[in-house]
Amino acid sequence: YDALTGEFTNHLLDIGRSEIGFSPKHIGHIEIPLGFQWAADWPFRLTYTHKFVSSQYLDNSSNSFATLNAYQYANLIFSQTLPFFNRQLQCKIGVYNIWNSTYANNGWNYRYRLISDSNSNLEKDNNGNLNIRATYPQAPIHLMSTISLQF
């Protein structure tokens, strides 16, 4: 956009080889289940899960302005299965993000260029483009419970 004339122009930008957006190089997941038996028909299970996701780009430009930071979080799930009128009743309580990690797992990036740029305070990338980036923060520590009846 030319701020002086009010005209829009398109510029083709060849970025060469780049990383695929929203595709982290590394993802790790571990799950540790522990099972207990209170009584013959009352199994109890405690499961710890931990997930790590490396940094990733918000688009296909491989531009450092368009990245999501690496993040990790952990969950703890308690489950109990009980007999219920010749059926199985399962009760779960999950404590999610138990370490209260602050992270964003999604976002967007908008890139543009002003031909007549009178504002020198705007942050530009290596190609002279202005970038707007927003991310979606995820919930801090929280609980969720479920009850299911198996037929």
Phi, psi and chi 1 to 4 in degrees:
 res  aa     phi    psi   chi1   chi2   chi3   chi4
   1 TYR       -  129.4  174.8   71.8      -      -
   2 ASP   -95.1  109.6 -172.4  -28.4      -      -
   3 ALA   -65.7  -23.5      -      -      -      -
   4 LEU   -81.9  -41.4  -64.1  177.1      -      -
   5 THR   -98.2  -17.2   64.8      -      -      -
   6 GLY    78.1   15.4      -      -      -      -
   7 GLU   -96.6  146.9  -64.9  178.6    9.1      -
   8 PHE  -101.6  135.7  -71.6   93.8      -      -
   9 THR  -134.1  148.9   57.4      -      -      -
  10 ASN  -103.7  140.2  -69.5  -37.9      -      -
  11 HIS  -124.5  130.2  -63.8  -83.6      -      -
  12 LEU   -83.7  128.7  178.8   62.5      -      -
  13 LEU  -117.8  115.2  177.6   61.4      -      -
  14 ASP   -88.1  113.2 -177.2    6.5      -      -
  15 ILE   -99.3   -0.7   58.2  173.3      -      -
  16 GLY    68.1 -145.2      -      -      -      -
  17 ARG   -75.1  140.7  -68.6 -176.8   57.8  116.2
  18 SER  -148.2  165.4   65.1      -      -      -
  19 GLU   -78.0  153.3  -62.2  -71.7  -32.0      -
  20 ILE   -78.6  132.5  -62.8  173.2      -      -
  21 GLY   -62.4  148.8      -      -      -      -
  22 PHE    56.9   31.8  -64.2  102.4      -      -
  23 SER  -127.8   89.3  -61.8      -      -      -
  24 PRO   -66.3  149.7   21.6  -28.8      -      -
  25 LYS   -71.4  -31.8  -72.5 -173.9  178.3 -175.5
  26 HIS  -133.2  135.1  -53.5  -73.0      -      -
  27 ILE  -135.4  129.4  -62.5  175.4      -      -
  28 GLY  -127.0  141.5      -      -      -      -
  29 HIS  -143.5  133.6  176.0   86.6      -      -
  30 ILE  -131.7  141.9 -172.0  168.5      -      -
  31 GLU  -132.5  126.4 -175.9  170.5  -48.1      -
  32 ILE  -120.7  103.3  -57.0  170.6      -      -
  33 PRO   -93.7  140.3   29.8  -29.9      -      -
  34 LEU  -125.0  125.3  -61.3  171.1      -      -
  35 GLY  -111.5  142.4      -      -      -      -
  36 PHE  -131.1  157.8  -56.3   96.7      -      -
  37 GLN  -128.8  103.0 -168.3   83.6   19.3      -
  38 TRP   -71.0  -43.5  -61.2  114.9      -      -
  39 ALA  -143.8  179.4      -      -      -      -
  40 ALA   -56.4  -40.1      -      -      -      -
  41 ASP  -113.4   21.8  -67.5  -23.9      -      -
  42 TRP  -125.7   66.7  -69.5   45.4      -      -
  43 PRO   -72.7  143.2   24.2  -29.8      -      -
  44 PHE  -124.4  139.4  172.4   79.4      -      -
  45 ARG  -133.3  137.3 -174.3  179.0 -163.4  123.0
  46 LEU  -121.5  123.7  173.6   65.0      -      -
  47 THR  -125.0  128.0  -54.8      -      -      -
  48 TYR  -107.1  128.0  173.8   82.8      -      -
  49 THR  -123.2  144.6   60.6      -      -      -
  50 HIS  -136.7  134.0 -164.9   96.1      -      -
  51 LYS  -130.3  137.3 -174.1  170.9 -175.1  178.0
  52 PHE  -123.9  135.4  168.2   78.0      -      -
  53 VAL  -130.8  124.9  178.6      -      -      -
  54 SER   -74.0  170.7   66.4      -      -      -
  55 SER   -61.5  155.1   63.2      -      -      -
  56 GLN  -150.1  157.9   55.2 -168.5  -57.9      -
  57 TYR   -87.7  148.1  -66.4  103.0      -      -
  58 LEU   -84.5  -10.8  -68.0  170.5      -      -
  59 ASP  -150.9 -173.2   59.5   16.7      -      -
  60 ASN   -92.1   17.1  -66.6  -20.6      -      -
  61 SER   -87.8  -15.0   69.5      -      -      -
  62 SER    55.7   33.4  -65.3      -      -      -
  63 ASN   -92.3  131.9 -172.1  -40.4      -      -
  64 SER   -63.1  -21.7   62.1      -      -      -
  65 PHE   -71.3  -21.4  -73.0   96.3      -      -
  66 ALA  -109.4   56.0      -      -      -      -
  67 THR  -125.1  151.6   58.7      -      -      -
  68 LEU  -101.2  136.5  -77.2  174.2      -      -
  69 ASN   -70.1  154.7  -65.8  -30.7      -      -
  70 ALA   -62.8  151.3      -      -      -      -
  71 TYR  -149.7  163.3   60.8   89.3      -      -
  72 GLN  -151.0  152.6   57.8 -176.7  -34.5      -
  73 TYR  -153.6  166.8   60.9   88.6      -      -
  74 ALA  -138.4  151.0      -      -      -      -
  75 ASN  -129.0  153.6  -55.6  -38.2      -      -
  76 LEU  -131.8  121.6 -160.6   56.3      -      -
  77 ILE  -122.2  125.9  -59.3  169.7      -      -
  78 PHE  -104.1  129.4  -52.0   91.1      -      -
  79 SER  -135.6  143.4   63.7      -      -      -
  80 GLN  -134.1  130.3  175.2   83.1   48.4      -
  81 THR  -109.9  127.9  -56.9      -      -      -
  82 LEU  -125.3  147.9  -53.0  167.5      -      -
  83 PRO   -72.1  141.7   22.0  -27.4      -      -
  84 PHE  -150.0   96.6 -174.4   75.6      -      -
  85 PHE    49.8   57.0  -64.2  106.8      -      -
  86 ASN    63.2   20.6  -64.7  -33.2      -      -
  87 ARG  -126.1  179.8  -54.0  -85.4 -172.0 -122.5
  88 GLN  -115.0  126.2  -63.8  -69.9  -41.4      -
  89 LEU  -107.2  121.1 -179.2   69.5      -      -
  90 GLN  -111.9  127.7 -173.9  176.6   49.8      -
  91 CYS  -114.7  131.0  -56.2      -      -      -
  92 LYS  -128.8  142.6  -72.8 -175.0 -178.6 -179.8
  93 ILE  -130.2  121.1  -63.7  177.0      -      -
  94 GLY  -111.3  133.1      -      -      -      -
  95 VAL  -106.4  109.9 -177.0      -      -      -
  96 TYR  -101.8  144.7  -65.0   88.7      -      -
  97 ASN    56.2   54.9 -166.1    5.2      -      -
  98 ILE   -63.9  -22.9   61.6  173.2      -      -
  99 TRP   -91.2    5.1  -52.4  122.7      -      -
 100 ASN    55.9   43.3 -152.6   24.7      -      -
 101 SER   -67.9  141.6  -59.4      -      -      -
 102 THR   -99.1  116.4  -57.1      -      -      -
 103 TYR  -154.8  161.8   68.8   97.4      -      -
 104 ALA  -126.7  132.7      -      -      -      -
 105 ASN  -111.9    8.5   68.5   -6.7      -      -
 106 ASN  -156.5  164.3 -158.3  -12.7      -      -
 107 GLY   177.1 -172.0      -      -      -      -
 108 TRP  -147.9  162.0   58.0  -92.3      -      -
 109 ASN  -139.7  137.4 -178.4   58.6      -      -
 110 TYR  -126.5  128.8  179.4   72.2      -      -
 111 ARG  -120.3  135.4 -176.0  175.3  -62.7  109.2
 112 TYR  -150.7  169.2   64.5   99.3      -      -
 113 ARG  -136.4  133.8  177.3 -178.0  -70.5 -172.0
 114 LEU  -100.3  126.9  -64.2  174.1      -      -
 115 ILE   -71.1  -46.7  -65.1  172.9      -      -
 116 SER  -104.8   89.0  -58.2      -      -      -
 117 ASP   -97.1  106.7 -177.4   13.7      -      -
 118 SER   -93.0   -9.7   60.1      -      -      -
 119 ASN  -102.6  102.9 -171.3  -10.9      -      -
 120 SER   -84.6   -0.1   60.8      -      -      -
 121 ASN   -83.8   -9.9  -64.4  -29.4      -      -
 122 LEU   -76.2  140.3  -62.2  173.3      -      -
 123 GLU   -82.2  126.9 -169.3  171.1    6.4      -
 124 LYS  -113.8  153.5  -63.4 -179.9 -179.2  178.9
 125 ASP   -87.5 -172.2   63.1   16.3      -      -
 126 ASN   -65.6  -21.2  -64.6  -23.3      -      -
 127 ASN   -96.8    6.7  -63.9  -45.8      -      -
 128 GLY    83.1    9.4      -      -      -      -
 129 ASN   -85.4  147.3  -64.6  -45.3      -      -
 130 LEU   -92.2  142.1  -59.0  163.3      -      -
 131 ASN  -125.8  138.1  -69.8  -85.9      -      -
 132 ILE  -118.9  127.8  -61.2  172.9      -      -
 133 ARG  -130.7  137.8  179.2  178.8   70.9  104.5
 134 ALA  -136.9  144.5      -      -      -      -
 135 THR  -126.1  162.0   58.1      -      -      -
 136 TYR  -109.1  104.2  -56.4  107.9      -      -
 137 PRO   -68.1  149.0   23.4  -30.0      -      -
 138 GLN   -98.9  166.6  -61.8  -56.4  -60.8      -
 139 ALA   -66.6  143.0      -      -      -      -
 140 PRO   -71.1 -167.2   25.1  -31.1      -      -
 141 ILE   -53.4  134.3 -171.2  170.3      -      -
 142 HIS  -154.4  164.3   58.0  -73.8      -      -
 143 LEU  -114.3  150.0  -62.8  172.5      -      -
 144 MET  -145.7  136.1 -176.3  174.0    8.9      -
 145 SER  -123.7  149.3   61.9      -      -      -
 146 THR  -138.9  149.6   60.3      -      -      -
 147 ILE  -130.6  127.9  -62.7  175.2      -      -
 148 SER  -132.4  144.1   63.2      -      -      -
 149 LEU  -112.2  121.8 -176.6   61.0      -      -
 150 GLN   -95.8  129.3  -60.2  172.0   -3.1      -
 151 PHE   -99.1      -  -69.0   92.4      -      -
